[in-house]
Structure formats: C-alpha cells, structure tokens
C-alpha cells in the first residue's frame, strides 16, 4: 500500500483550492492500493487557506498566524487513517508519494519561510513523521518507482 498526497491525484485540497494533478501518479494509483491524504485539511485547515511555510520549526501562514497545531493534528489523524487502511488491506506500507516543498509533505526540500518560493533542506511535518517510521518518502519530482 502507498500513501499519496491527495492534491497529486487531482483532489482540490491545496491552500488555493486547486490541485497538483500528475498523470503518472494517477496511473500508478490504478495499479496499487493506496490511501489519499491531506494532513492540512485533516488538521482542520480550510480550503482555501493562506499559504504556510516552516520557520524555525513552526508553521506560520503568510498572515503571520502560527498554524503548527493544525499541522501536528493533521499528521496524527492521517497516520491513524494510514494504519487503519493498512490493517484493513492486510498490506505493509510500501512508500509514500508526497507533494514536493510542502510544509506537510515536502521531502528533502521545503520552502524557506520567506514566501519567496526559495527552498532549503528539510522535510514537511508528515514527511518527517513517515521517515521516522522507516517509510520511504519521495515526491512527484522523483520518478523511480518499480512498477
């Protein structure tokens, strides 16, 4: 079973109300069991919502509001859903395909907190959590999955 960011599958859950649909991910999802996730929405943030970036370990939106608790809550809720689905399917979690640079899902690179589209080394909250659990995390920019 795979974990896939909902926005990459065409779900309109991005901060601006849109999505980040990627053809190859949709095709991949047709051949594998998966769970679609959006920790920001599960954490209680609205669609649309002000964009947010990680600054000094906290998630701050562009209006200056600290939304870290929503990101933490969303990560926890998403993990509970992942575990439940994995148990229902009787399958191990094979990996995660998450949205690049996101404060939730970014893996290896995230936006730097200045809202200037510059990136720095780091992981979003969900990506970091999954890595701590030993789950392979990749972004839509990495096309190296075995089919």
Secondary structure by P-SEA (a helix, b strand, c coil): cbbbccccccccccccccccccaaaaaaaaabbbbbbbccccccccccccbbbbccccccccccccaaaaaaaaaaaaaaaaaaaaaaacccccccccccccccccccccccccccccccccccaaaaaaaaabbbbbccccccccc
